[in-house]
């Protein structure tokens, strides 16, 4: 009878190993999610598909921009639709990915873009916090900033 408690503890320990192994999403899975979501998101933004854009955010998502904070899926979609995406080309790098739990991770990186017609180049940084919603990953928080353009040196005034 003394052996029974030991066997129970051993069985519970062995059965719980897979649970411990899945405590966080893997960094590779998070990067794959970012790549997949990025392509689909760009297509939704380019085509101005309001319904599809909404699928990338949780109901209570927060979008922090240089011009203010938008709260909630509908407000965030309105903000994205106000951007002139069709006339703007951009790229981004994924510099950091941090798995948090089996159902959440964050990522951060840099972005740059320019209007298709030429014009100045813009750049900045971004960060995103994702949560699993069923089989999908959705953004709960998106933050972007824009790095100020460097001022061009002006020639000194000449005295007559």
MIMIMAR-443176 format. One record per residue: residue in one letter; x, y, z negated of N, C-alpha, C in turn; chain; residue number from 1. Coordinates in nm, 3 decimals, m for minus. Atoms other than C-alpha are relative to their C-alpha. Example, Ala and Ser with C-alpha at 12.3 -4.5 7.8 and 13.67 -1.06 7.14 Angstrom:
+------+---------+---------+---------+---------+---------+---------+---------+---------+---------+-------+-----+
! rest !     n.x !     n.y !     n.z !    ca.x !    ca.y !    ca.z !     c.x !     c.y !     c.z ! kette !  nr !
+------+---------+---------+---------+---------+---------+---------+---------+---------+---------+-------+-----+
!    a !   0.089 !  m0.119 !   0.000 !   1.230 !  m0.450 !  m0.780 !   0.090 !   0.120 !   0.000 !     A !   1 !
!    s !  m0.082 !  m0.119 !   0.006 !   1.367 !  m0.106 !  m0.714 !  m0.077 !   0.109 !  m0.073 !     A !   2 !
+------+---------+---------+---------+---------+---------+---------+---------+---------+---------+-------+-----+
end
This chain:
+------+---------+---------+---------+---------+---------+---------+---------+---------+---------+-------+-----+
! rest !     n.x !     n.y !     n.z !    ca.x !    ca.y !    ca.z !     c.x !     c.y !     c.z ! kette !  nr !
+------+---------+---------+---------+---------+---------+---------+---------+---------+---------+-------+-----+
!    x !   0.080 !  m0.119 !   0.000 !   0.000 !   0.000 !   0.000 !   0.085 !   0.127 !   0.000 !     A !   1 !
!    x !  m0.085 !  m0.118 !  m0.001 !   0.292 !   0.234 !  m0.053 !   0.043 !   0.036 !   0.141 !     A !   2 !
!    x !  m0.041 !  m0.022 !  m0.138 !   0.374 !   0.198 !   0.313 !  m0.104 !   0.078 !   0.081 !     A !   3 !
!    x !   0.108 !  m0.065 !  m0.074 !   0.036 !   0.332 !   0.431 !   0.018 !   0.152 !   0.008 !     A !   4 !
!    x !  m0.019 !  m0.145 !  m0.011 !   0.100 !   0.700 !   0.340 !   0.117 !   0.037 !   0.091 !     A !   5 !
!    x !  m0.117 !  m0.026 !  m0.084 !   0.439 !   0.686 !   0.510 !  m0.037 !  m0.018 !   0.147 !     A !   6 !
!    x !   0.042 !   0.023 !  m0.138 !   0.283 !   0.540 !   0.826 !  m0.093 !   0.111 !   0.049 !     A !   7 !
!    x !   0.091 !  m0.109 !  m0.038 !   0.011 !   0.807 !   0.826 !   0.080 !   0.126 !   0.030 !     A !   8 !
!    x !  m0.083 !  m0.118 !  m0.023 !   0.268 !   1.087 !   0.793 !   0.081 !  m0.015 !   0.128 !     A !   9 !
!    x !  m0.077 !   0.024 !  m0.121 !   0.482 !   0.933 !   1.066 !  m0.088 !   0.012 !   0.124 !     A !  10 !
!    x !   0.091 !  m0.005 !  m0.114 !   0.184 !   0.892 !   1.299 !  m0.042 !   0.144 !   0.029 !     A !  11 !
!    x !   0.039 !  m0.140 !  m0.019 !   0.069 !   1.252 !   1.244 !   0.116 !   0.080 !   0.057 !     A !  12 !
!    x !  m0.118 !  m0.072 !  m0.049 !   0.422 !   1.380 !   1.301 !   0.024 !  m0.029 !   0.147 !     A !  13 !
!    x !  m0.024 !   0.037 !  m0.140 !   0.462 !   1.188 !   1.627 !  m0.109 !   0.057 !   0.089 !     A !  14 !
!    x !   0.110 !  m0.051 !  m0.081 !   0.119 !   1.291 !   1.755 !   0.003 !   0.152 !   0.012 !     A !  15 !
!    x !  m0.003 !  m0.146 !  m0.005 !   0.186 !   1.657 !   1.678 !   0.116 !   0.055 !   0.082 !     A !  16 !
!    x !  m0.115 !  m0.046 !  m0.078 !   0.511 !   1.676 !   1.878 !  m0.043 !   0.071 !   0.129 !     A !  17 !
!    x !   0.040 !  m0.072 !  m0.120 !   0.337 !   1.764 !   2.207 !  m0.059 !   0.138 !  m0.031 !     A !  18 !
!    x !   0.056 !  m0.129 !   0.039 !   0.152 !   2.046 !   2.027 !   0.109 !   0.101 !  m0.028 !     A !  19 !
!    x !  m0.111 !  m0.091 !   0.026 !   0.477 !   2.197 !   1.906 !   0.072 !   0.036 !   0.129 !     A !  20 !
!    x !  m0.069 !  m0.025 !  m0.125 !   0.629 !   2.165 !   2.251 !  m0.075 !   0.103 !   0.085 !     A !  21 !
!    x !   0.080 !  m0.092 !  m0.080 !   0.343 !   2.373 !   2.397 !  m0.035 !   0.129 !  m0.076 !     A !  22 !
!    x !   0.031 !  m0.120 !   0.076 !   0.355 !   2.660 !   2.146 !   0.016 !   0.127 !   0.082 !     A !  23 !
!    x !  m0.016 !  m0.117 !  m0.085 !   0.471 !   2.904 !   2.415 !  m0.003 !  m0.043 !   0.147 !     A !  24 !
!    x !  m0.006 !   0.022 !  m0.144 !   0.425 !   2.930 !   2.788 !   0.148 !   0.006 !   0.039 !     A !  25 !
!    x !  m0.141 !  m0.004 !  m0.039 !   0.755 !   2.868 !   2.967 !   0.030 !   0.129 !   0.077 !     A !  26 !
!    x !  m0.041 !  m0.121 !  m0.072 !   0.949 !   3.160 !   3.111 !  m0.021 !  m0.018 !   0.149 !     A !  27 !
!    x !   0.020 !   0.026 !  m0.143 !   0.937 !   2.995 !   3.455 !  m0.147 !   0.010 !   0.038 !     A !  28 !
!    x !   0.143 !  m0.010 !  m0.029 !   0.557 !   2.961 !   3.439 !  m0.045 !   0.145 !  m0.003 !     A !  29 !
!    x !   0.036 !  m0.142 !   0.008 !   0.528 !   3.325 !   3.334 !   0.047 !   0.074 !   0.126 !     A !  30 !
!    x !  m0.051 !  m0.064 !  m0.121 !   0.748 !   3.436 !   3.627 !  m0.081 !  m0.040 !   0.123 !     A !  31 !
!    x !   0.084 !   0.046 !  m0.110 !   0.546 !   3.223 !   3.868 !  m0.135 !   0.070 !  m0.003 !     A !  32 !
!    x !   0.126 !  m0.072 !   0.015 !   0.228 !   3.380 !   3.732 !   0.015 !   0.144 !   0.049 !     A !  33 !
!    x !  m0.022 !  m0.138 !  m0.041 !   0.372 !   3.730 !   3.782 !   0.010 !   0.010 !   0.152 !     A !  34 !
!    x !  m0.014 !  m0.003 !  m0.146 !   0.467 !   3.650 !   4.143 !  m0.133 !  m0.022 !   0.069 !     A !  35 !
!    x !   0.129 !   0.032 !  m0.061 !   0.131 !   3.496 !   4.227 !  m0.099 !   0.114 !  m0.020 !     A !  36 !
!    x !   0.091 !  m0.110 !   0.029 !  m0.069 !   3.768 !   4.055 !   0.039 !   0.124 !   0.080 !     A !  37 !
!    x !  m0.047 !  m0.118 !  m0.072 !   0.146 !   4.037 !   4.217 !  m0.044 !   0.002 !   0.145 !     A !  38 !
!    x !   0.040 !   0.008 !  m0.140 !   0.074 !   3.919 !   4.571 !  m0.151 !   0.019 !   0.014 !     A !  39 !
!    x !   0.146 !  m0.011 !  m0.006 !  m0.299 !   3.881 !   4.506 !  m0.048 !   0.139 !  m0.039 !     A !  40 !
!    x !   0.037 !  m0.135 !   0.044 !  m0.319 !   4.214 !   4.322 !   0.026 !   0.101 !   0.111 !     A !  41 !
!    x !  m0.033 !  m0.094 !  m0.108 !  m0.142 !   4.401 !   4.605 !  m0.103 !  m0.009 !   0.114 !     A !  42 !
!    x !   0.100 !   0.017 !  m0.106 !  m0.388 !   4.254 !   4.856 !  m0.133 !   0.064 !  m0.041 !     A !  43 !
!    x !   0.125 !  m0.058 !   0.048 !  m0.687 !   4.355 !   4.642 !   0.009 !   0.153 !   0.000 !     A !  44 !
!    x !  m0.018 !  m0.145 !   0.003 !  m0.545 !   4.706 !   4.602 !   0.003 !   0.057 !   0.141 !     A !  45 !
!    x !  m0.012 !  m0.046 !  m0.139 !  m0.456 !   4.742 !   4.971 !  m0.136 !   0.003 !   0.069 !     A !  46 !
!    x !   0.131 !   0.007 !  m0.064 !  m0.805 !   4.636 !   5.081 !  m0.108 !   0.071 !  m0.080 !     A !  47 !
!    x !   0.092 !  m0.075 !   0.087 !  m0.967 !   4.836 !   4.798 !  m0.119 !  m0.086 !  m0.042 !     A !  48 !
!    x !   0.103 !   0.097 !   0.041 !  m1.159 !   4.526 !   4.685 !  m0.026 !   0.016 !  m0.149 !     A !  49 !
!    x !   0.030 !  m0.034 !   0.139 !  m1.317 !   4.654 !   4.364 !  m0.027 !  m0.124 !  m0.085 !     A !  50 !
!    x !   0.034 !   0.120 !   0.075 !  m1.455 !   4.318 !   4.257 !   0.124 !  m0.085 !  m0.029 !     A !  51 !
!    x !  m0.121 !   0.079 !   0.019 !  m1.125 !   4.135 !   4.311 !   0.097 !   0.069 !  m0.096 !     A !  52 !
!    x !  m0.088 !  m0.073 !   0.093 !  m0.926 !   4.409 !   4.133 !  m0.042 !  m0.025 !  m0.144 !     A !  53 !
!    x !   0.050 !   0.021 !   0.135 !  m1.147 !   4.360 !   3.830 !   0.037 !  m0.134 !  m0.059 !     A !  54 !
!    x !  m0.031 !   0.133 !   0.051 !  m1.056 !   3.993 !   3.804 !   0.139 !  m0.010 !  m0.061 !     A !  55 !
!    x !  m0.136 !   0.004 !   0.052 !  m0.698 !   4.080 !   3.707 !   0.011 !   0.052 !  m0.143 !     A !  56 !
!    x !  m0.004 !  m0.063 !   0.131 !  m0.793 !   4.250 !   3.378 !  m0.102 !  m0.062 !  m0.095 !     A !  57 !
!    x !   0.098 !   0.040 !   0.101 !  m0.960 !   4.148 !   3.053 !  m0.102 !   0.114 !  m0.014 !     A !  58 !
!    x !   0.103 !  m0.103 !   0.022 !  m1.279 !   4.334 !   2.956 !   0.054 !   0.118 !  m0.080 !     A !  59 !
!    x !  m0.051 !  m0.103 !   0.091 !  m1.086 !   4.526 !   2.689 !   0.141 !   0.047 !   0.035 !     A !  60 !
!    x !  m0.136 !  m0.036 !  m0.042 !  m0.770 !   4.593 !   2.892 !   0.026 !   0.150 !  m0.018 !     A !  61 !
!    x !  m0.046 !  m0.138 !   0.014 !  m0.569 !   4.913 !   2.848 !   0.104 !   0.027 !   0.108 !     A !  62 !
!    x !  m0.093 !  m0.041 !  m0.105 !  m0.384 !   5.096 !   3.127 !   0.058 !   0.134 !  m0.041 !     A !  63 !
!    x !  m0.068 !  m0.121 !   0.044 !  m0.128 !   5.354 !   3.012 !   0.081 !   0.053 !   0.118 !     A !  64 !
!    x !  m0.067 !  m0.062 !  m0.114 !  m0.009 !   5.592 !   3.285 !   0.063 !   0.131 !  m0.045 !     A !  65 !
!    x !  m0.055 !  m0.131 !   0.035 !   0.190 !   5.915 !   3.290 !  m0.107 !   0.108 !  m0.015 !     A !  66 !
!    x !   0.105 !  m0.101 !   0.007 !  m0.141 !   6.101 !   3.324 !  m0.108 !  m0.029 !  m0.103 !     A !  67 !
!    x !   0.100 !   0.029 !   0.102 !  m0.340 !   5.928 !   3.050 !  m0.022 !  m0.149 !  m0.021 !     A !  68 !
!    x !   0.031 !   0.138 !   0.038 !  m0.495 !   5.611 !   2.913 !  m0.140 !  m0.034 !   0.049 !     A !  69 !
!    x !   0.129 !   0.052 !  m0.042 !  m0.777 !   5.412 !   3.071 !  m0.028 !  m0.125 !  m0.083 !     A !  70 !
!    x !   0.036 !   0.114 !   0.084 !  m0.962 !   5.158 !   2.854 !  m0.118 !  m0.072 !   0.064 !     A !  71 !
!    x !   0.107 !   0.081 !  m0.055 !  m1.174 !   4.875 !   2.990 !   0.020 !  m0.028 !   0.148 !     A !  72 !
!    x !  m0.018 !   0.047 !  m0.138 !  m1.178 !   4.682 !   3.316 !  m0.055 !   0.100 !   0.102 !     A !  73 !
!    x !   0.063 !  m0.088 !  m0.099 !  m1.419 !   4.916 !   3.499 !   0.076 !   0.131 !   0.016 !     A !  74 !
!    x !  m0.074 !  m0.126 !  m0.006 !  m1.223 !   5.232 !   3.412 !   0.136 !  m0.021 !   0.069 !     A !  75 !
!    x !  m0.130 !   0.028 !  m0.063 !  m0.894 !   5.070 !   3.517 !  m0.017 !  m0.018 !   0.150 !     A !  76 !
!    x !   0.025 !   0.019 !  m0.143 !  m1.038 !   4.961 !   3.851 !  m0.026 !   0.135 !   0.067 !     A !  77 !
!    x !   0.024 !  m0.134 !  m0.055 !  m1.166 !   5.317 !   3.911 !   0.131 !   0.075 !   0.018 !     A !  78 !
!    x !  m0.129 !  m0.069 !  m0.007 !  m0.818 !   5.450 !   3.836 !   0.082 !  m0.051 !   0.118 !     A !  79 !
!    x !  m0.077 !   0.055 !  m0.112 !  m0.653 !   5.211 !   4.082 !  m0.060 !   0.041 !   0.134 !     A !  80 !
!    x !   0.063 !  m0.039 !  m0.125 !  m0.908 !   5.295 !   4.350 !   0.021 !   0.147 !   0.031 !     A !  81 !
!    x !  m0.028 !  m0.141 !  m0.024 !  m0.823 !   5.664 !   4.305 !   0.140 !   0.021 !   0.059 !     A !  82 !
!    x !  m0.134 !  m0.010 !  m0.057 !  m0.462 !   5.594 !   4.409 !  m0.007 !  m0.021 !   0.151 !     A !  83 !
!    x !  m0.002 !   0.012 !  m0.145 !  m0.379 !   5.624 !   4.778 !   0.087 !  m0.117 !   0.042 !     A !  84 !
!    x !  m0.082 !   0.118 !  m0.025 !  m0.249 !   5.269 !   4.812 !   0.031 !  m0.023 !   0.147 !     A !  85 !
!    x !  m0.022 !   0.027 !  m0.142 !  m0.291 !   5.245 !   5.189 !   0.112 !   0.082 !   0.060 !     A !  86 !
!    x !  m0.103 !  m0.089 !  m0.052 !  m0.042 !   5.527 !   5.236 !   0.127 !  m0.004 !  m0.084 !     A !  87 !
!    x !  m0.112 !   0.006 !   0.095 !   0.211 !   5.416 !   4.976 !   0.058 !  m0.141 !   0.000 !     A !  88 !
!    x !  m0.069 !   0.129 !   0.006 !   0.466 !   5.134 !   4.991 !   0.077 !  m0.006 !  m0.131 !     A !  89 !
!    x !  m0.073 !   0.012 !   0.126 !   0.613 !   4.999 !   4.670 !   0.062 !  m0.139 !  m0.013 !     A !  90 !
!    x !  m0.059 !   0.128 !   0.036 !   0.829 !   4.723 !   4.532 !   0.028 !   0.004 !  m0.149 !     A !  91 !
!    x !  m0.031 !   0.003 !   0.143 !   0.904 !   4.606 !   4.181 !   0.094 !  m0.114 !  m0.029 !     A !  92 !
!    x !  m0.088 !   0.106 !   0.049 !   1.159 !   4.402 !   3.995 !  m0.055 !  m0.049 !  m0.133 !     A !  93 !
!    x !   0.036 !   0.057 !   0.130 !   1.090 !   4.170 !   3.703 !   0.130 !  m0.015 !  m0.076 !     A !  94 !
!    x !  m0.126 !  m0.002 !   0.074 !   1.367 !   4.243 !   3.454 !  m0.005 !  m0.081 !  m0.129 !     A !  95 !
!    x !   0.013 !   0.071 !   0.128 !   1.232 !   4.084 !   3.134 !  m0.132 !  m0.077 !   0.000 !     A !  96 !
!    x !   0.121 !   0.079 !   0.023 !   0.983 !   3.806 !   3.060 !   0.015 !  m0.064 !  m0.137 !     A !  97 !
!    x !  m0.005 !   0.058 !   0.133 !   0.901 !   3.701 !   2.706 !  m0.127 !  m0.078 !  m0.029 !     A !  98 !
!    x !   0.115 !   0.081 !   0.042 !   0.666 !   3.409 !   2.638 !  m0.026 !   0.024 !  m0.149 !     A !  99 !
!    x !   0.035 !  m0.023 !   0.140 !   0.478 !   3.468 !   2.312 !  m0.068 !  m0.123 !  m0.061 !     A ! 100 !
!    x !   0.073 !   0.119 !   0.045 !   0.233 !   3.178 !   2.271 !  m0.031 !  m0.083 !   0.123 !     A ! 101 !
!    x !   0.043 !   0.080 !  m0.116 !   0.084 !   2.909 !   2.493 !  m0.096 !   0.082 !   0.086 !     A ! 102 !
!    x !   0.101 !  m0.077 !  m0.070 !  m0.171 !   3.174 !   2.594 !   0.033 !   0.147 !   0.018 !     A ! 103 !
!    x !  m0.035 !  m0.141 !  m0.020 !   0.025 !   3.500 !   2.616 !   0.149 !   0.016 !   0.029 !     A ! 104 !
!    x !  m0.139 !  m0.039 !  m0.024 !   0.343 !   3.661 !   2.745 !   0.000 !   0.146 !   0.043 !     A ! 105 !
!    x !  m0.015 !  m0.134 !  m0.052 !   0.477 !   4.003 !   2.835 !   0.116 !   0.002 !   0.097 !     A ! 106 !
!    x !  m0.106 !  m0.016 !  m0.099 !   0.697 !   4.120 !   3.117 !   0.022 !   0.149 !   0.023 !     A ! 107 !
!    x !  m0.032 !  m0.140 !  m0.027 !   0.870 !   4.444 !   3.214 !   0.102 !   0.007 !   0.112 !     A ! 108 !
!    x !  m0.095 !  m0.019 !  m0.108 !   1.070 !   4.583 !   3.500 !  m0.005 !   0.141 !   0.053 !     A ! 109 !
!    x !  m0.003 !  m0.132 !  m0.063 !   1.119 !   4.873 !   3.737 !  m0.077 !  m0.006 !   0.132 !     A ! 110 !
!    x !   0.070 !  m0.008 !  m0.127 !   0.933 !   4.991 !   4.046 !   0.053 !   0.121 !   0.076 !     A ! 111 !
!    x !  m0.029 !  m0.117 !  m0.082 !   0.996 !   5.227 !   4.334 !  m0.096 !   0.000 !   0.117 !     A ! 112 !
!    x !   0.094 !  m0.011 !  m0.110 !   0.780 !   5.354 !   4.613 !   0.016 !   0.130 !   0.073 !     A ! 113 !
!    x !  m0.002 !  m0.121 !  m0.083 !   0.737 !   5.610 !   4.887 !  m0.122 !  m0.001 !   0.089 !     A ! 114 !
!    x !   0.110 !  m0.008 !  m0.094 !   0.464 !   5.735 !   5.112 !   0.046 !  m0.055 !   0.134 !     A ! 115 !
!    x !  m0.034 !   0.058 !  m0.131 !   0.453 !   5.559 !   5.449 !   0.049 !   0.106 !   0.098 !     A ! 116 !
!    x !  m0.034 !  m0.106 !  m0.094 !   0.493 !   5.894 !   5.624 !   0.138 !   0.059 !  m0.026 !     A ! 117 !
!    x !  m0.131 !  m0.056 !   0.036 !   0.839 !   5.948 !   5.476 !  m0.010 !   0.057 !  m0.139 !     A ! 118 !
!    x !   0.018 !  m0.066 !   0.129 !   0.850 !   6.194 !   5.192 !   0.091 !  m0.053 !  m0.107 !     A ! 119 !
!    x !  m0.089 !   0.037 !   0.110 !   1.012 !   6.157 !   4.854 !  m0.024 !  m0.143 !  m0.049 !     A ! 120 !
!    x !   0.010 !   0.131 !   0.063 !   1.080 !   5.830 !   4.680 !  m0.030 !   0.021 !  m0.148 !     A ! 121 !
!    x !   0.034 !  m0.005 !   0.141 !   0.927 !   5.772 !   4.338 !   0.048 !  m0.128 !  m0.065 !     A ! 122 !
!    x !  m0.041 !   0.121 !   0.069 !   1.045 !   5.529 !   4.076 !  m0.036 !   0.011 !  m0.147 !     A ! 123 !
!    x !   0.032 !   0.001 !   0.142 !   0.979 !   5.425 !   3.720 !   0.008 !  m0.141 !  m0.055 !     A ! 124 !
!    x !  m0.002 !   0.129 !   0.068 !   0.923 !   5.135 !   3.485 !  m0.143 !  m0.044 !  m0.029 !     A ! 125 !
!    x !   0.131 !   0.057 !   0.028 !   0.630 !   4.905 !   3.409 !   0.014 !  m0.108 !  m0.107 !     A ! 126 !
!    x !   0.007 !   0.116 !   0.089 !   0.528 !   4.653 !   3.144 !  m0.143 !  m0.051 !   0.001 !     A ! 127 !
!    x !   0.130 !   0.064 !  m0.002 !   0.240 !   4.407 !   3.130 !  m0.007 !  m0.104 !  m0.111 !     A ! 128 !
!    x !   0.026 !   0.102 !   0.101 !   0.091 !   4.190 !   2.857 !  m0.114 !  m0.086 !   0.054 !     A ! 129 !
!    x !   0.097 !   0.093 !  m0.058 !  m0.094 !   3.881 !   2.983 !  m0.054 !  m0.095 !  m0.106 !     A ! 130 !
!    x !   0.062 !   0.102 !   0.082 !  m0.338 !   3.648 !   2.813 !  m0.069 !  m0.100 !   0.093 !     A ! 131 !
!    x !   0.067 !   0.103 !  m0.078 !  m0.479 !   3.320 !   2.939 !  m0.151 !   0.011 !  m0.024 !     A ! 132 !
!    x !   0.146 !  m0.003 !   0.006 !  m0.851 !   3.330 !   3.019 !  m0.049 !  m0.120 !   0.081 !     A ! 133 !
!    x !   0.032 !   0.125 !  m0.071 !  m0.957 !   2.974 !   3.102 !   0.123 !  m0.046 !   0.074 !     A ! 134 !
!    x !  m0.114 !   0.041 !  m0.082 !  m0.732 !   2.870 !   3.389 !   0.074 !   0.119 !   0.061 !     A ! 135 !
!    x !  m0.061 !  m0.119 !  m0.059 !  m0.645 !   3.230 !   3.484 !   0.079 !   0.079 !  m0.103 !     A ! 136 !
!    x !  m0.073 !  m0.095 !   0.082 !  m0.399 !   3.484 !   3.349 !  m0.054 !   0.138 !   0.032 !     A ! 137 !
!    x !   0.051 !  m0.135 !  m0.021 !  m0.530 !   3.837 !   3.298 !   0.083 !   0.099 !  m0.081 !     A ! 138 !
!    x !  m0.072 !  m0.106 !   0.070 !  m0.367 !   4.164 !   3.201 !  m0.088 !   0.058 !  m0.110 !     A ! 139 !
!    x !   0.069 !  m0.068 !   0.110 !  m0.469 !   4.295 !   2.862 !   0.058 !   0.141 !  m0.015 !     A ! 140 !
!    x !  m0.059 !  m0.134 !   0.003 !  m0.225 !   4.587 !   2.882 !   0.096 !   0.015 !   0.117 !     A ! 141 !
!    x !  m0.090 !  m0.038 !  m0.110 !  m0.049 !   4.754 !   3.174 !   0.048 !   0.140 !  m0.030 !     A ! 142 !
!    x !  m0.058 !  m0.133 !   0.024 !   0.187 !   5.045 !   3.124 !   0.095 !   0.032 !   0.115 !     A ! 143 !
!    x !  m0.093 !  m0.046 !  m0.103 !   0.367 !   5.245 !   3.394 !   0.045 !   0.141 !  m0.034 !     A ! 144 !
!    x !  m0.045 !  m0.137 !   0.010 !   0.578 !   5.555 !   3.391 !   0.067 !   0.037 !   0.130 !     A ! 145 !
!    x !  m0.070 !  m0.049 !  m0.118 !   0.744 !   5.766 !   3.655 !   0.121 !   0.077 !  m0.046 !     A ! 146 !
!    x !  m0.123 !  m0.069 !   0.035 !   1.104 !   5.873 !   3.622 !   0.003 !   0.133 !   0.075 !     A ! 147 !
!    x !  m0.002 !  m0.130 !  m0.068 !   1.131 !   6.246 !   3.696 !   0.108 !   0.005 !   0.108 !     A ! 148 !
!    x !  m0.097 !  m0.021 !  m0.107 !   1.304 !   6.341 !   4.018 !   0.114 !   0.087 !  m0.053 !     A ! 149 !
!    x !  m0.113 !  m0.085 !   0.039 !   1.651 !   6.485 !   3.971 !  m0.011 !   0.131 !   0.077 !     A ! 150 !
!    x !   0.006 !  m0.131 !  m0.064 !   1.654 !   6.854 !   4.040 !   0.119 !   0.015 !   0.093 !     A ! 151 !
!    x !  m0.107 !  m0.025 !  m0.097 !   1.853 !   6.945 !   4.348 !   0.075 !   0.126 !  m0.042 !     A ! 152 !
!    x !  m0.076 !  m0.120 !   0.038 !   2.137 !   7.184 !   4.267 !  m0.025 !   0.112 !   0.102 !     A ! 153 !
!    x !   0.024 !  m0.115 !  m0.090 !   2.067 !   7.529 !   4.407 !   0.129 !   0.079 !   0.014 !     A ! 154 !
!    x !  m0.119 !  m0.080 !  m0.025 !   2.330 !   7.741 !   4.563 !  m0.010 !   0.130 !  m0.080 !     A ! 155 !
!    x !   0.004 !  m0.126 !   0.076 !   2.428 !   8.041 !   4.354 !  m0.036 !   0.117 !   0.093 !     A ! 156 !
!    x !   0.036 !  m0.122 !  m0.075 !   2.291 !   8.376 !   4.463 !   0.126 !   0.077 !   0.033 !     A ! 157 !
!    x !  m0.116 !  m0.082 !  m0.042 !   2.535 !   8.585 !   4.660 !  m0.032 !   0.146 !  m0.025 !     A ! 158 !
!    x !   0.016 !  m0.144 !   0.020 !   2.587 !   8.945 !   4.564 !   0.038 !   0.071 !   0.131 !     A ! 159 !
!    x !  m0.032 !  m0.077 !  m0.121 !   2.580 !   9.194 !   4.848 !   0.106 !   0.101 !  m0.025 !     A ! 160 !
+------+---------+---------+---------+---------+---------+---------+---------+---------+---------+-------+-----+
end
